[in-house]
Amino acid sequence: MTIAGWKILYADKTVVTSRDSSWRESKSDEVLIVHFYFVENYRRHTSDGWVTENYRKELLSEDYYWMNPDKTIDCGSAKDVPEGLSDGAVKTGILIQDTSWLERYNSFHEDRTW
C-alpha cells in the first residue's frame, strides 16, 4: 500500500498531521498514538449511509516512533530504532493515566480525518 499521510496525538491532546507539518518539524516527545493513512480506500456502511475511508495503521503504547528513509513509520524500544536516522526522525512516547489515555484514544480514533 502507498502511504498518503500521518497523524500524531500528543499527551497534551494536540494533534498534528502531515498536512500541518513535516514529521521532522513536529514535536519530538510525549507521543501517545500515530496513525498513518494509505492512498487505498474502502467503503463501509454507517448509520448515515455509505462512506469511503482510507486504510490506516495505528501505532501506540511504544517508547519510540520513527520515520524511515523510505517514509514508512515504525515503533518499538530503543534497541529497535535504526542507526543513522536524520534529525527529527525519532519521536518518544509517553504513558499517561489509563482513564485519560482512553478518553484521548476514543476521540482520536473516531476522527478519521487527517
C-alpha positions in Angstrom: 0.0 0.0 0.0 1.1 3.6 -0.6 1.3 6.0 2.4 -0.8 9.1 1.9 -0.2 10.9 5.3 0.1 10.5 9.0 -1.4 12.0 12.2 0.1 12.2 15.8 -1.8 12.5 19.1 0.3 14.0 21.9 -0.3 13.7 25.7 -1.4 17.4 25.8 -4.2 16.5 23.3 -2.5 18.3 20.5 -3.0 16.6 17.1 -0.5 17.2 14.3 -0.9 15.8 10.8 1.2 15.6 7.7 -0.9 18.4 6.3 0.1 20.7 9.2 3.8 19.9 9.5 6.6 17.7 8.3 7.4 14.7 10.5 10.8 16.2 11.2 9.4 19.5 12.4 6.6 18.1 14.6 7.2 17.9 18.3 9.5 15.1 19.3 8.2 14.0 22.7 5.1 12.8 24.6 3.6 10.9 21.6 0.6 8.7 22.5 -0.7 7.5 19.1 0.4 7.6 15.5 -2.0 6.8 12.6 -0.7 6.6 9.1 -3.1 6.6 6.2 -2.8 4.9 2.8 -3.9 6.1 -0.6 -6.0 2.9 -1.0 -9.5 3.1 0.5 -12.6 1.1 1.2 -16.3 1.7 1.6 -18.3 1.0 4.8 -21.8 1.5 5.8 -22.7 3.8 8.7 -26.0 5.0 10.2 -25.7 7.9 7.8 -25.1 5.8 4.7 -22.0 4.6 2.8 -18.7 6.4 3.4 -15.3 5.9 1.8 -12.3 5.8 4.1 -8.6 5.4 3.7 -7.0 2.3 5.1 -4.8 3.2 8.1 -2.3 1.6 10.5 -2.3 2.5 14.2 0.8 2.6 16.3 0.5 3.2 20.1 1.9 2.5 23.6 5.5 2.4 22.4 8.7 4.1 23.7 9.8 5.4 20.3 8.3 6.2 16.9 10.4 6.9 13.9 10.2 7.7 10.2 12.5 5.6 8.0 14.3 6.9 5.0 11.6 5.3 2.7 8.9 7.4 4.6 7.4 4.4 6.4 6.8 4.8 10.2 7.8 2.2 12.7 7.8 2.0 16.5 9.5 0.0 19.3 12.0 0.1 22.0 15.4 1.8 22.0 17.1 -1.3 20.6 14.7 -1.2 17.6 15.5 2.3 16.4 17.7 2.2 13.3 21.0 4.0 13.5 21.7 6.9 11.2 18.2 8.4 11.1 18.1 12.2 10.3 17.4 14.8 12.9 13.8 14.9 13.9 13.1 11.4 12.6 12.6 9.9 16.1 9.8 10.7 18.5 9.5 9.5 22.1 6.3 8.0 23.5 4.8 8.6 27.0 2.4 6.7 29.2 -0.4 8.5 31.0 -3.2 7.5 33.4 -5.5 4.9 31.9 -8.7 7.0 32.1 -7.0 10.0 30.4 -5.5 7.7 27.8 -8.8 6.0 27.0 -10.6 9.4 26.6 -7.9 10.7 24.2 -7.8 7.4 22.3 -11.5 7.3 21.7 -11.6 10.8 20.4 -8.5 10.4 18.2 -9.7 7.0 16.9 -13.2 8.3 15.9 -11.8 11.2 14.0 -10.8 9.5 10.7 -9.7 12.7 9.0 -6.1 13.6 8.5 
